[in-house]
Amino acid sequence: MSNREIRSHDLAPGDVARRAGVTVSALHFYEREGLIASIRTAGNQRRYHRDVLRRIAFIRVSQRVGISLADIRSALASLPEGRTPTKRDWSRLSRGWRAALDDRIARLERLREGLDGCIGCGCLSLRACTLFNADDELSGSGPGAVRLEP
């Protein structure tokens, strides 16, 4: 992210945190991770351009749906410098994640359906549970929850 000059309507960390619904330490974390940028005043205080509020909203929504910080960082790096991203910019990013999100939704639906039959009846029967792995019989199928994978 470029080193832009300070403008009179730039925001202090506390203002950004309050408006974005995050802590100041979260802002510092996002900055360390290269997700947002600040500028320093002559007194070495951080200031943020207002467009950081959209970036933080994008980060938070992306995290909620399970997008990794690395993917978020890559997406934000593709946004234009020196201007606030447009709706077209944000749409391009979300289209790029559609297939991954569709896959994640399908996996979660399979998990929900499988758990509903077991937990929903209240018996927690290991004989009927689709996740039960007696005698580790699935070890040859690979690591992780192989029954939940496509």
Helices and strands as residue ranges (DSSP letters): H 13-20, H 24-32, E 39-40, E 46-47, H 52-64, H 69-77, H 87-121, G 134-136, G 139-141
